[in-house]
Amino acid sequence: MAWIRTLQFRAVAAATAAVLAAALGGCTAAPEPPEQPSSIARLAEALEEFGNAMLDDGAPAVLMQAKVRGEEWARASGVRSLENREAVETADQVHIASVTESFVAVSVLKLVDEGRLGLGDEVGKHLPDFEGIMHPPGPVTVRQLLQHRSGMPDYITPLLQQGSFRDVLATPRSHRELLALAATQPWKPRLAQGFEDSDSNYIVLGMIVERLRGRPIGEVLRSDIIEPLGLRSTSMTGSGPAPPSLVHGYVTSLGERLDVGYAALHAGDPAGGLVSTVGDLNVFFAALLQGRLIPRTLVREMQDPPYALYGLGIQRWNDTCTNNFYYGHAGQIAGYGAISMSSADGTRQASFALASPPQPFSSTGNGIVEDLTDVVEEALNASC
């Protein structure tokens, strides 16, 4: 048998080694150092540890993909839904929440590249009824919207007052209806407006894109990004049934567990309406950072200023491997959390998405995004 011959060979080899050692006066070679895990193995270990912790906490599913200089690793654990218990796969779709903003920002900057829109343009130039709806305390520019520096109030608080959480999710609302809700909140003038996250900014940007293109934002994102990159599993939430491969998220409300997958509220939402996969997210951000979607001059515009945590539709984190930055976006929506982070050259990447442990919805989040950000940043810094 082959395995017997192998054992015999090993025995002879061991005896020969012993004879040689004696002949050399007992001198032995220094032991070889233990084999070090590869860059992607170190990254994967950190992601898996967090994923396992989330599953232990009750997350229905976690999905991860990492790429390091041509090597790729992926993992999916959990179930697509708590009802049918079908095993989740890495190519399954999840809501990516405000990671949607990076896609919308690309479509905005394509209009800038075509000369149809200026970053310094005031919003009223392209949306004549904007001031009539929102009554801003001063001029608001496209750049301020992209950077979340307009100070525009968010619509989330008044939206949650429109009925039960179940009813809010089940009711589709137009962009103008959402802005009208935001307009019920005070918009305070400030001498210097810093970063202040508000979904209203990207609702307005979506309206501008739709007006200039003459098509819904989901169709624009498809022609600008999804089709050119071959992102087969990325699409805007619509009014129909959920895709078969969608991972379902859950929240609890009044003691009841609600399935929040493919909620009507998210249909056509430029602030958080996309569903995608961890693989598609890595493809998108690599293409963006490598100048394959918009000119590199506009990519640098997205990344500026270097001291800001949020650029034009993208976030940044410290890359200790290169003394540069990671770029990407993180987001949280009812029942889901997602993040995609890439090195500046797009060669080291990690995307992580999950259906969150079911719990009451909080408009300020439940710490999922902060945890995801810390874990993925540390994991990528282990992949030097």
C-alpha positions in Angstrom: 0.0 0.0 0.0 1.2 3.5 -0.8 0.7 4.8 2.7 2.8 1.8 4.1 5.7 2.6 1.7 5.4 6.3 2.8 5.8 5.3 6.5 8.8 3.0 5.6 10.4 5.8 3.7 9.9 8.2 6.7 11.4 5.6 9.1 14.5 5.2 6.9 14.8 8.9 6.5 14.7 9.3 10.3 17.3 6.7 10.8 19.6 8.3 8.2 19.2 11.6 9.9 20.2 10.1 13.3 23.4 8.5 11.8 24.3 11.8 10.1 23.8 13.7 13.4 26.1 11.2 15.2 28.8 11.4 12.4 28.8 15.2 12.7 29.6 15.0 16.4 26.0 15.7 17.6 25.7 19.0 15.8 22.1 19.7 14.8 20.6 22.4 12.6 18.7 25.2 14.3 15.0 24.6 14.4 13.0 26.3 11.7 10.9 29.3 12.9 7.2 28.6 13.0 5.4 29.4 9.8 3.7 32.8 10.0 0.1 33.1 8.8 -0.3 35.0 5.5 -1.6 38.5 5.3 -5.1 37.4 4.2 -5.1 34.7 6.9 -4.5 37.3 9.6 -7.2 39.5 8.1 -9.7 36.5 7.9 -9.0 35.5 11.5 -10.0 38.9 12.8 -13.1 39.1 10.7 -14.2 35.5 11.7 -13.8 36.2 15.4 -16.1 39.2 15.2 -18.6 37.3 12.9 -18.7 34.4 15.4 -19.4 36.8 18.2 -22.3 38.4 16.3 -23.8 35.0 15.6 -23.5 34.1 19.2 -25.4 37.4 20.0 -28.2 36.3 17.8 -27.4 37.7 14.3 -29.3 35.7 11.7 -26.4 36.0 9.2 -22.9 37.4 8.6 -21.2 37.7 5.2 -17.6 38.6 4.6 -15.2 38.9 1.7 -11.5 40.1 1.8 -9.0 40.6 -0.9 -5.3 41.1 -0.4 -3.0 41.7 -3.4 -4.8 39.1 -5.6 -5.7 36.6 -2.9 -9.3 36.3 -1.9 -11.2 34.9 1.1 -14.9 34.8 1.8 -17.2 33.3 4.4 -21.0 33.3 5.0 -22.7 31.9 8.1 -26.2 31.8 9.4 -29.6 31.7 7.6 -31.3 33.8 4.9 -34.4 34.0 7.1 -35.4 32.9 10.6 -38.6 31.4 9.0 -37.2 29.0 6.4 -33.7 28.6 8.0 -32.1 28.2 4.5 -28.3 28.5 4.8 -26.9 31.8 3.7 -24.3 32.0 0.9 -21.5 34.6 0.3 -23.2 35.8 -2.9 -26.5 36.6 -1.1 -27.9 40.1 -1.1 -28.1 42.4 1.9 -29.3 46.0 2.5 -26.1 48.1 2.4 -27.8 51.2 4.1 -25.9 54.4 3.6 -23.1 52.7 1.7 -25.6 53.7 -1.0 -24.3 57.2 -0.7 -20.9 56.3 -2.3 -22.8 55.1 -5.4 -24.9 58.2 -5.6 -21.8 60.4 -5.2 -20.3 58.7 -8.2 -23.4 59.6 -10.3 -23.3 63.2 -9.1 -19.6 63.4 -10.0 -20.3 62.0 -13.5 -22.5 64.9 -14.0 -19.7 67.2 -12.8 -17.3 65.6 -15.3 -19.8 66.2 -18.1 -20.1 69.9 -17.1 -23.8 69.7 -16.3 -23.3 70.3 -12.6 -20.8 72.2 -10.4 -19.7 71.3 -6.9 -20.1 74.9 -6.0 -23.6 75.2 -7.6 -26.4 76.2 -5.2 -29.1 73.6 -4.9 -31.8 76.0 -6.1 -30.1 76.2 -9.5 -31.1 72.6 -10.2 -34.1 72.2 -7.9 -36.1 75.4 -8.1 -38.6 74.3 -5.4 -35.9 73.4 -2.9 -36.0 76.6 -1.0 -39.8 76.6 -0.9 -39.8 73.2 0.7 -36.8 73.5 3.1 -36.4 77.2 3.8 -32.6 77.0 4.3 -31.0 79.7 6.5 -28.5 80.4 3.7 -27.0 79.1 0.4 -26.5 75.4 0.2 -24.1 73.9 -2.4 -23.8 70.5 -4.0 -20.4 70.0 -2.3 -22.0 70.6 1.1 -24.6 68.0 0.4 -22.0 65.4 -0.6 -20.0 66.1 2.6 -23.0 66.2 5.0 -22.0 69.8 5.8 -25.2 71.6 4.9 -26.7 71.4 8.4 -30.0 70.2 6.9 -32.2 68.5 9.4 -32.9 64.8 9.0 -36.4 63.4 8.4 -35.9 60.3 10.6 -37.4 61.7 13.8 -40.7 63.0 12.3 -40.9 59.9 10.1 -41.0 57.6 13.1 -43.9 59.7 14.5 -46.1 58.9 11.5 -47.4 55.6 12.9 -46.3 52.2 14.2 -42.9 51.1 13.1 -44.5 48.4 11.0 -46.6 51.0 9.2 -43.7 53.3 8.7 -41.7 50.6 7.0 -44.6 49.5 4.9 -45.4 52.9 3.5 -43.5 54.2 0.4 -42.7 57.9 0.4 -41.6 60.2 -2.3 -38.4 62.3 -2.0 -40.5 65.4 -1.6 -42.6 63.8 1.2 -39.4 63.0 3.1 -38.1 66.5 2.7 -41.4 67.9 3.9 -40.9 65.9 7.1 -37.4 67.2 7.4 -38.7 70.7 7.0 -40.7 70.3 10.2 -37.4 70.3 12.1 -35.5 73.5 12.9 -32.6 74.3 10.5 -30.3 76.4 12.6 -27.8 78.7 10.9 -24.2 78.3 12.0 -21.0 80.3 11.3 -19.1 77.1 10.4 -20.9 74.0 9.5 -19.0 70.8 10.2 -19.9 67.2 9.3 -23.4 66.2 10.5 -24.9 63.1 9.1 -28.4 63.7 7.6 -30.1 61.4 5.1 -31.8 64.5 3.8 -28.6 65.6 2.0 -28.6 62.5 -0.2 -32.4 62.7 -0.8 -31.7 66.1 -2.4 -28.7 64.8 -4.4 -30.9 62.0 -5.7 -33.5 64.5 -6.8 -30.9 66.6 -8.6 -29.6 63.5 -10.4 -33.1 62.4 -11.4 -33.9 65.9 -12.7 -30.7 66.2 -14.8 -30.9 62.6 -16.1 -34.7 62.4 -16.5 -34.7 58.9 -14.9 -35.2 57.4 -11.4 -32.0 57.2 -9.3 -32.0 53.4 -9.4 -31.9 53.4 -13.2 -29.1 56.0 -13.2 -27.0 54.0 -10.8 -27.5 50.9 -13.0 -26.3 52.7 -16.2 -23.5 54.6 -14.4 -22.1 51.9 -12.2 -23.9 48.5 -12.0 -23.8 47.5 -15.6 -20.3 48.8 -16.5 -18.9 46.9 -13.6 -21.0 43.8 -14.0 -22.5 44.0 -10.5 -25.1 41.3 -11.0 -26.4 41.4 -7.5 -26.6 45.1 -6.8 -29.9 46.9 -7.3 -32.2 49.6 -5.9 -35.0 48.4 -3.6 -38.2 48.3 -5.6 -41.9 47.9 -5.0 -42.0 44.1 -5.8 -41.2 41.1 -3.7 -37.8 40.6 -2.2 -35.2 38.9 -4.3 -34.9 35.1 -3.5 -31.3 35.5 -2.3 -32.0 38.4 0.0 -30.9 38.0 3.6 -33.7 39.0 5.8 -33.2 41.4 8.7 -35.3 41.8 11.8 -36.2 44.3 14.5 -38.4 44.0 17.6 -41.3 46.3 18.1 -43.8 46.2 21.0 -42.6 42.7 21.8 -43.1 41.5 18.3 -40.3 40.4 15.8 -40.7 42.1 12.5 -39.1 41.0 9.2 -37.8 44.3 7.7 -36.3 42.8 4.5 -37.2 44.9 1.4 -39.3 47.4 3.2 -41.4 49.6 1.0 -40.0 52.7 2.7 -36.6 52.0 1.1 -37.8 51.8 -2.5 -35.8 54.2 -4.6 -34.1 55.7 -1.6 -30.8 57.5 -2.6 -29.8 57.7 1.0 -29.9 53.9 1.7 -32.0 52.0 -0.8 -29.4 49.7 -2.4 -29.1 45.9 -1.9 -25.8 44.4 -2.8 -23.3 41.7 -1.9 -19.9 41.8 -0.1 -18.3 40.8 -3.4 -20.0 43.5 -5.4 -19.0 46.1 -2.8 -15.3 45.2 -3.1 -15.5 45.4 -6.9 -17.2 48.8 -6.7 -14.7 50.4 -4.4 -11.6 49.0 -6.2 -13.0 50.4 -9.5 -13.7 53.8 -7.9 -10.3 54.2 -6.2 -8.5 53.0 -9.3 -10.2 55.7 -11.5 -12.3 53.3 -13.5 -15.6 55.0 -12.8 -14.7 58.7 -12.8 -11.5 60.5 -13.6 -8.7 60.4 -10.9 -9.0 64.1 -10.5 -12.5 63.6 -9.2 -11.5 60.7 -7.1 -9.0 63.0 -5.4 -11.8 65.5 -5.0 -13.9 62.8 -3.2 -10.9 62.1 -0.9 -10.3 65.8 0.1 -9.7 67.4 2.4 -7.2 65.0 4.0 -8.1 66.0 7.6 -11.8 65.3 7.2 -13.4 62.0 8.2 -16.0 62.3 5.4 -15.2 63.4 1.9 -17.5 63.6 -1.1 -19.6 60.5 -0.4 -16.8 58.4 1.1 -15.3 57.9 4.6 -11.7 57.5 5.5 -9.8 55.5 8.1 -6.1 55.2 9.0 -4.0 52.7 7.0 -1.1 51.9 9.3 0.4 49.6 6.7 1.1 52.4 4.2 0.7 55.5 6.4 -2.1 56.4 4.0 -5.9 56.0 4.3 -8.5 53.4 3.7 -11.6 54.6 1.9 -15.1 53.3 1.7 -18.4 53.6 3.6 -20.2 52.1 6.6 -23.9 52.1 7.2 -26.8 50.8 9.3 -30.4 50.5 8.5 -33.2 48.7 10.4 -32.1 45.1 10.7 -28.8 45.4 8.9 -25.2 46.7 9.2 -22.6 46.9 6.4 -19.2 48.3 5.7 -16.7 48.2 2.8 -13.2 49.4 3.3 -10.3 49.5 0.8 -6.7 50.7 0.7 -6.1 53.8 -1.4 -4.9 51.7 -4.4 -7.8 49.2 -4.0 -5.5 46.1 -3.5 -6.4 45.4 0.1 -10.1 45.2 0.8 -12.6 43.9 3.3 -16.4 44.0 3.2 -18.6 42.8 6.0 -22.4 42.7 6.1 -24.9 41.2 8.6 -28.5 40.9 9.5 -28.3 42.4 13.0 -29.4 40.6 16.2 -33.1 41.4 16.4 -33.7 44.3 18.8 -35.7 47.5 19.0 -34.9 50.0 16.3 -32.8 53.1 17.4 -32.4 56.1 15.1 -29.0 56.7 16.7 -27.9 53.1 16.0 -27.1 50.3 18.4 -23.3 50.5 18.1 -23.1 48.1 15.1 -21.5 50.5 12.7 -18.9 51.5 15.3 -18.0 47.9 16.0 -17.9 47.0 12.3 -15.6 50.0 11.6 -13.2 49.1 14.4 -13.0 45.4 13.5 -12.5 45.9 9.7 -9.9 48.7 10.2 -7.9 46.5 12.6 -8.2 43.5 10.4 -6.9 45.4 7.3 -4.1 46.8 9.4 -3.1 43.2 10.1 -2.8 42.4 6.4 0.4 44.5 5.8 
